[in-house]
Amino acid sequence: MNGDQWPAVTVYSTRYCVDCRQSKAVLERLGVPYREVDIDDDPAAADEVQRLNRGYRSVPTIIIGEGTVLTEPSARRLTEALRAAAE
């Protein structure tokens, strides 16, 4: 698949998050373009992450397309969600 076929992806992350780096590596390996938002630098994004995660600042929080939200997904779960959203 090329970048035009993937849904929009936003990754809420922090610089020190190992799981965030792993999720971004999956996206890059699959060739999925994504927008990264560091919640330490963006208070509104931090608020959004907490809203999505019932008050927790859990990262990575990944939004795929118009509504799939994944929090700290495994590589397998992230790959499955991306492929399902691209169909």
Backbone torsions as a table, in degrees:
resi	resn	phi	psi	omega
1	MET	NA	143.7	174.7
2	ASN	-97.1	173.9	-176.0
3	GLY	-59.7	-24.9	-179.1
4	ASP	-73.1	-18.3	-176.3
5	GLN	-92.9	-13.4	-178.5
6	TRP	-85.2	147.9	174.1
7	PRO	-70.8	164.7	175.6
8	ALA	-63.9	138.6	-179.7
9	VAL	-130.2	131.1	173.9
10	THR	-120.1	130.7	178.5
11	VAL	-113.2	114.3	172.4
12	TYR	-88.6	126.3	-172.2
13	SER	-147.7	-178.3	169.1
14	THR	-135.3	161.6	-178.6
15	ARG	-64.3	-32.3	-172.3
16	TYR	-94.6	5.6	-173.3
17	CYS	-87.5	113.1	179.4
18	VAL	-67.2	-42.4	179.1
19	ASP	-61.7	-33.4	177.7
20	CYS	-64.0	-44.5	179.0
21	ARG	-61.7	-39.4	179.6
22	GLN	-66.1	-42.2	178.7
23	SER	-64.7	-41.8	178.7
24	LYS	-64.8	-33.8	177.3
25	ALA	-64.6	-38.8	176.4
26	VAL	-62.2	-47.3	179.8
27	LEU	-59.2	-44.9	-179.2
28	GLU	-66.3	-40.2	179.3
29	ARG	-62.8	-36.1	179.3
30	LEU	-83.7	-8.7	-178.6
31	GLY	76.7	27.3	-178.5
32	VAL	-90.0	119.1	175.4
33	PRO	-70.9	144.7	-179.5
34	TYR	-148.4	158.9	175.2
35	ARG	-107.1	126.7	179.0
36	GLU	-102.6	135.2	178.1
37	VAL	-127.3	117.5	178.6
38	ASP	-83.8	114.5	-175.3
39	ILE	-71.9	-14.4	174.5
40	ASP	-74.4	-24.1	-178.8
41	ASP	-99.3	-9.4	-173.4
42	ASP	-134.3	95.0	-177.4
43	PRO	-57.6	-35.2	178.8
44	ALA	-65.9	-38.5	177.9
45	ALA	-66.7	-39.5	177.0
46	ALA	-61.5	-41.1	176.6
47	ASP	-62.1	-41.5	180.0
48	GLU	-64.0	-42.8	177.9
49	VAL	-60.7	-43.6	178.9
50	GLN	-65.0	-37.6	177.6
51	ARG	-64.0	-43.6	-178.8
52	LEU	-69.2	-25.2	-173.7
53	ASN	-115.8	32.0	174.9
54	ARG	52.5	44.0	175.5
55	GLY	95.6	-6.7	-178.5
56	TYR	-96.9	145.1	175.6
57	ARG	-91.4	60.5	-176.5
58	SER	-85.1	126.8	175.7
59	VAL	-133.1	148.6	0.7
60	PRO	-74.7	142.0	166.3
61	THR	-112.3	122.4	-172.9
62	ILE	-119.7	128.2	176.2
63	ILE	-108.1	125.7	-179.5
64	ILE	-115.0	123.7	177.9
65	GLY	64.2	-139.6	-173.7
66	GLU	-92.5	6.6	-179.1
67	GLY	176.9	-5.7	176.8
68	THR	-76.4	121.8	179.5
69	VAL	-118.1	124.4	176.8
70	LEU	-117.8	135.3	177.0
71	THR	-119.1	122.0	-179.3
72	GLU	49.2	52.5	-177.1
73	PRO	-75.0	151.7	170.6
74	SER	-71.1	164.5	177.5
75	ALA	-59.5	-39.9	-179.7
76	ARG	-64.7	-46.5	-179.3
77	ARG	-63.2	-41.8	179.2
78	LEU	-63.4	-45.0	179.6
79	THR	-62.4	-44.3	179.1
80	GLU	-62.2	-43.8	-179.5
81	ALA	-65.0	-39.7	178.3
82	LEU	-64.8	-45.7	-179.4
83	ARG	-65.0	-39.9	178.3
84	ALA	-63.9	-41.4	-178.5
85	ALA	-69.8	-26.2	-177.9
86	ALA	-82.5	-12.0	-178.6
87	GLU	-75.2	NA	NA
